[in-house]
Amino acid sequence: MGFQSDLVFWDVIFSGLGTFVSDSWRRLFKKKGDNDVEFPLQLGINLVRQFLDDSRKFPVGAVQTFCSRSLVNKSKYKFSPVTISKECIDNAAERLRLFLGPEALREFGGPNWWLYRKQKLISWSMKHRKQHKKYRNNKVLFYVHGGAHFLSTVKVNAYHIQQHMDTLGIQAFAPEIRLAPQFPAPCSVHDALSSYLYLLTYTKPEDIVVMGDSSGASVALTMLCLLRDQNLPLPAGAVLESPWVDLTHSFPSITSEATKDYIPPCGFHSRASKLWPVTNLSNPSLLAETLPKSAKSLNDMSDKELYHHYKLKLTECIDQCHEILDVVKKLDDSNTRLPIDGNNVLTDILRRLPFQVQYYAPNHMLKHPLVSPVFMPNLGGLCPVMVTSGGAEIIRDEICYLAHKMANDKYDGRHTKVVYEVFDDCCHVVTALPFSTATKTSLSRTANFNAWCLRQTDPSFESSNRRLTGQLPSNLPGMLRLRVTQDNVAREMEPPEDMAGVSMPTNLIGTVQSKALRRWLEAEIPLLEANKKRIAQTHTRIAFARVHGRLHLPSEFENDCPPLSAIFANAVIH
């Protein structure tokens, strides 16, 4: 895996140089009057987009290794690992079981498999090495990093987190959550909750602000709902940056071209490996023991016969993908909706899909609220929340719907106070891209909201950042909705009924758009065809070891039915 991650590194270097040169050349000869994004921002968008496109050529494990490199500034910050206690981990597990209930636990594969981890759960404590005594405080930014549920670590997000620390002037505490596909849902939620409960053992909840970006914002929101339902202390406030909350891709903007965003319109893909791809659990065709008539059982087959069997099955699955793609193309003109639930011709298309689409969860679980929090029955009664979005990002509509649902829902008679801000012409999680004016604007506005939250219970809180006022344009009686230019000029937002994310019929939420599925299939099928041999070998090794008693799984997996990606990643063959 080290060699593969080195290849990723050099591919990123050469692609990055090419992107820098082409962007600089385009900027040099830009026509006067062209409406273009600020150069540092556009360069950052193009670099990340190029990396995500190039990452398809490598196994997911190699890309994960590359994205675990440290970007910690140790000269300026103390960066220390904190081991989360077993008591907090066990407490979080029990709380999560109660939150999900018996039926959902069965759907996720059981009550115990997600307790398995290859190393101790740690969170990273980040503090400034030098800070004036006047501004030293006990406030904590609890940060859950993003990365589409399968990429990144706290170390590689350190620069991003430290920018938020600097702007707000407090310390940070960031859990090292487990990543899919090795550890799919609900592993990351369990890790975040365990770390938050540990933080509560020595920090008052009113001294904590929670923050997350992208998939990390989704995990953070799920954690907040769990805290509310379990009558556990909520933090002083929360900021959700570009939360990715609908893994069914049902909102209109997901099918836009999104030329000013770096999220791939076709979704996330990687080259075949032991970790990926895995079959769709609702159609486990690759693992089905459909045998030639000449064989009585799997035990009667040699490894070569088994490999041949799986290769034939894989060919059938790829042919099935081609058939589904042909059907979807015919539906694409009207962008037909494909429901995940129910029994009809359109639903059958998704059931026939042989492979899992998202790293984070099997296809039949994508509508579960823990996987896609946009389906949470109630988002009221939470702490004050700021929701931010880029005006040009591909998931802007689901973020818009989430913010308004959060403000409109009522839980035990209480609404959630919401600040919803959209930054003009900005991409997904713009604060992750340094050096641009838009980044500075977003950093200052989110920090100001966090300062306001902390001052609601501690008026004496004073940030080392003198530019923060800790004040909002109103006292947040309900919802504050603003559009903000990249140079920090705010204006009122248009009425909700004029926004695609709010006006979308509720019965369409959670239905897969044929155009989105077509894009995913067109990107995935060539990868499957190019790596057919490798995929068949992986399934052969697992199946052959299983029938001959040489496949050993962690003890936590006993009596459970974990997702296939967890089995493939954590099985040991003796």
Secondary structure, DSSP 8 states (H G I E B T S, - for coil): -HHHHHHHHHHHHHHHHHHHHHHHHHHHT--TT-----HHHHHHHHHHHHHHHHGGGSBHHHHHHHTT-----TTTEEEEEEE--HHHHHHHHHHHHHHHHHHHHHHHT-SSGGG--SS--EEEEEEESS--GGG----EEEEE--STTTS--TTTTHHHHHHHHHHHTSEEEEE----TTTS-TTHHHHHHHHHHHHHHTTS-GGGEEEEEETHHHHHHHHHHHHHHHTT----SEEEEES----TT--SGGGGS--TT--S-TT----B--SSS--B-TTS-TTT-----TT-SSGGGS-HHHHHHHHHHHHHHHHHHHHHHHHHHHHHGGGT-EEESSSSSHHHHHHHH--B---SSS-GGGTTSTTT-GGG-S---S-S-EEEEEETT-TTHHHHHHHHHHHHH--BTTB---EEEEEETT--TTGGGSTT-HHHHHHHHHHHHHHHHHHHHH-TT---S-TT-----SS--SSEEEEEE-TTS-EEE---GGGSHHHHS-GGGTTEEEHHHHHHHHHHHHHHHHHTHHHHHHHHHHHHHHHHTT-EE--GGGTT----HHHHHHH-EE-
